[in-house]
Amino acid sequence: MINRAVLSIVAGVALASANAAIAQTPSDQIRIGYQKSSTLTAILKTNGELEKALAALGVRVSWHEFTSGLPLLEAINTGNVDFGADVADTVPLFAQAAGTKLAYVAEESASPSAQAILVAADSPIKTLADLKGRKVAVTKGAGSHFLLLATLAKAGLSFKDISPAYLTPADGRAAFIGGNVDAWVAWDPFLTSAQRQSRTRILSDGSNGLASYKRYYLSSAAYADRRGDVLNVIFGKLDDTGQWVKAHPKDAATLLAGLWGIDAPTVEEANSHRSYRVGVVTAPGLSEQQRIADAFFGEGLLPVKVNASEAKIWTPKRD
């Protein structure tokens, strides 16, 4: 069954969707929700480039920080936020399951090596099949959870063949380093940090079609219909920033290290695993979203079946 935290969020979103009138954003403002880990948005918030670009439209920005993606999308659903910075691929599916009318605005293209299943360097686990009967730390409902499901399926195993330990990234790392679990499914920058500070070995990442690990930018469907001009500016700035990160890895790492409290070399290496290529979302490009939705429903993680293609897709206007 899905954990209580996710259930309460999903229930809260559904209740808000049914009973609360969505607040209309003033035409001269956009409210942007983000997480500290929202790389490109964090950079834009720091350098002020988005405010400058939107000033030409007479639009000001207000920033709202969230600790995770699900509360962020709940805020979009209730009309308290207009646009949400990058969230992992699984997050929009939970929002859809709750009835949220969202719009995909942009995606960061596949970064399959940015999440992986780690084992200790001297672990007797050598193959995917060796996971059978092992205790594996994973964050429930995260993209890494789908990676674990896909990896087990590749090895001819089911989720029932392992003993899952549902832990946050920080707690998962502590359990892994302490030898209390046999493997840990992590994503960057947690993944790279653990590799740099401990003797580890990657058993599997998302390569070879296992799990693409895309990240998405979303708005409410109503806002996408109303202010495509604003989203067009945001899309362009995200694209520019993604290109800057890849072209200036050391400068980007130094900036983000100060925001995240992680040393710059670790940030730089973690960023090398991410594409940061901002692109247009397409219906065919959401095919893995459907795979995730079906897998999560099959495991009881999603309370209802989700059709990923039913979400609105916003498309930027090209110059």
Solvent accessible surface area in square Angstrom, and as a share of the most:
residue,aa,sasa,rsa
1,M,188,0.84
2,I,14,0.07
3,N,52,0.27
4,R,216,0.79
5,A,64,0.49
6,V,11,0.06
7,L,71,0.36
8,S,70,0.45
9,I,34,0.17
10,V,12,0.07
11,A,60,0.47
12,G,22,0.22
13,V,5,0.03
14,A,41,0.32
15,L,112,0.56
16,A,16,0.13
17,S,49,0.32
18,A,82,0.63
19,N,109,0.56
20,A,49,0.38
21,A,98,0.76
22,I,76,0.38
23,A,52,0.40
24,Q,121,0.54
25,T,13,0.07
26,P,71,0.45
27,S,88,0.57
28,D,67,0.35
29,Q,26,0.12
30,I,0,0.00
31,R,33,0.12
32,I,1,0.01
33,G,0,0.00
34,Y,20,0.08
35,Q,20,0.09
36,K,112,0.47
37,S,51,0.33
38,S,0,0.00
39,T,0,0.00
40,L,0,0.00
41,T,4,0.02
42,A,8,0.06
43,I,3,0.01
44,L,3,0.01
45,K,80,0.34
46,T,75,0.44
47,N,64,0.33
48,G,19,0.19
49,E,60,0.27
50,L,3,0.01
51,E,59,0.26
52,K,136,0.58
53,A,27,0.21
54,L,0,0.00
55,A,66,0.51
56,A,94,0.73
57,L,72,0.36
58,G,50,0.48
59,V,6,0.03
60,R,137,0.50
61,V,20,0.11
62,S,25,0.16
63,W,50,0.17
64,H,68,0.30
65,E,98,0.44
66,F,41,0.17
67,T,136,0.79
68,S,47,0.30
69,G,6,0.06
70,L,25,0.12
71,P,39,0.25
72,L,0,0.00
73,L,2,0.01
74,E,51,0.23
75,A,10,0.08
76,I,2,0.01
77,N,10,0.05
78,T,29,0.17
79,G,4,0.04
80,N,89,0.46
81,V,4,0.02
82,D,5,0.03
83,F,2,0.01
84,G,1,0.01
85,A,0,0.00
86,D,0,0.00
87,V,1,0.00
88,A,17,0.14
89,D,4,0.02
90,T,1,0.01
91,V,18,0.10
92,P,0,0.00
93,L,0,0.00
94,F,4,0.02
95,A,3,0.02
96,Q,30,0.13
97,A,17,0.13
98,A,8,0.06
99,G,33,0.32
100,T,8,0.05
101,K,154,0.65
102,L,5,0.02
103,A,0,0.00
104,Y,0,0.00
105,V,0,0.00
106,A,0,0.00
107,E,19,0.08
108,E,3,0.01
109,S,24,0.15
110,A,38,0.29
111,S,4,0.03
112,P,42,0.27
113,S,42,0.27
114,A,0,0.00
115,Q,1,0.00
116,A,0,0.00
117,I,0,0.00
118,L,0,0.00
119,V,0,0.00
120,A,39,0.30
121,A,31,0.24
122,D,112,0.58
123,S,10,0.07
124,P,92,0.58
125,I,1,0.01
126,K,125,0.53
127,T,74,0.43
128,L,30,0.15
129,A,56,0.44
130,D,50,0.26
131,L,0,0.00
132,K,127,0.54
133,G,64,0.61
134,R,75,0.27
135,K,89,0.38
136,V,0,0.00
137,A,0,0.00
138,V,2,0.01
139,T,29,0.17
140,K,30,0.13
141,G,8,0.07
142,A,18,0.14
143,G,3,0.03
144,S,0,0.00
145,H,2,0.01
146,F,8,0.03
147,L,0,0.00
148,L,0,0.00
149,L,18,0.09
150,A,14,0.11
151,T,0,0.00
152,L,2,0.01
153,A,69,0.54
154,K,121,0.51
155,A,30,0.23
156,G,68,0.65
157,L,26,0.13
158,S,56,0.36
159,F,23,0.10
160,K,191,0.81
161,D,43,0.22
162,I,12,0.06
163,S,52,0.34
164,P,47,0.29
165,A,14,0.11
166,Y,91,0.35
167,L,56,0.28
168,T,76,0.44
169,P,25,0.16
170,A,71,0.55
171,D,76,0.39
172,G,1,0.01
173,R,53,0.19
174,A,66,0.51
175,A,14,0.11
176,F,16,0.07
177,I,90,0.46
178,G,53,0.51
179,G,60,0.58
180,N,102,0.52
181,V,12,0.07
182,D,52,0.27
183,A,0,0.00
184,W,4,0.01
185,V,1,0.01
186,A,2,0.01
187,W,51,0.18
188,D,9,0.05
189,P,19,0.12
190,F,73,0.31
191,L,1,0.00
192,T,0,0.00
193,S,12,0.08
194,A,0,0.00
195,Q,55,0.24
196,R,117,0.43
197,Q,118,0.53
198,S,34,0.22
199,R,180,0.66
200,T,28,0.16
201,R,69,0.25
202,I,73,0.37
203,L,27,0.13
204,S,15,0.10
205,D,33,0.17
206,G,1,0.01
207,S,40,0.26
208,N,142,0.73
209,G,59,0.56
210,L,18,0.09
211,A,1,0.01
212,S,28,0.18
213,Y,7,0.03
214,K,32,0.14
215,R,22,0.08
216,Y,2,0.01
217,Y,0,0.00
218,L,0,0.00
219,S,0,0.00
220,S,17,0.11
221,A,18,0.14
222,A,49,0.38
223,Y,4,0.02
224,A,5,0.04
225,D,104,0.54
226,R,97,0.35
227,R,40,0.15
228,G,25,0.24
229,D,66,0.34
230,V,0,0.00
231,L,0,0.00
232,N,44,0.22
233,V,38,0.22
234,I,2,0.01
235,F,10,0.04
236,G,30,0.28
237,K,48,0.20
238,L,2,0.01
239,D,41,0.21
240,D,81,0.42
241,T,9,0.05
242,G,1,0.01
243,Q,111,0.50
244,W,80,0.28
245,V,2,0.01
246,K,87,0.37
247,A,70,0.54
248,H,82,0.36
249,P,57,0.36
250,K,140,0.59
251,D,83,0.43
252,A,0,0.00
253,A,1,0.01
254,T,91,0.53
255,L,50,0.25
256,L,0,0.00
257,A,16,0.13
258,G,69,0.67
259,L,66,0.33
260,W,42,0.15
261,G,73,0.70
262,I,47,0.24
263,D,70,0.36
264,A,31,0.24
265,P,72,0.45
266,T,2,0.01
267,V,0,0.00
268,E,46,0.21
269,E,64,0.29
270,A,3,0.03
271,N,8,0.04
272,S,73,0.47
273,H,46,0.21
274,R,21,0.08
275,S,12,0.08
276,Y,3,0.01
277,R,153,0.56
278,V,15,0.08
279,G,24,0.23
280,V,38,0.22
281,V,3,0.01
282,T,66,0.38
283,A,62,0.48
284,P,109,0.68
285,G,23,0.22
286,L,4,0.02
287,S,72,0.47
288,E,23,0.10
289,Q,3,0.01
290,Q,53,0.24
291,R,106,0.39
292,I,0,0.00
293,A,1,0.01
294,D,85,0.44
295,A,32,0.25
296,F,0,0.00
297,F,76,0.32
298,G,66,0.64
299,E,74,0.33
300,G,34,0.33
301,L,5,0.03
302,L,3,0.01
303,P,65,0.41
304,V,71,0.41
305,K,159,0.67
306,V,11,0.06
307,N,67,0.34
308,A,1,0.01
309,S,73,0.47
310,E,131,0.59
311,A,12,0.10
312,K,73,0.31
313,I,48,0.24
314,W,22,0.08
315,T,83,0.48
316,P,10,0.06
317,K,169,0.72
318,R,174,0.63
319,D,193,1.00
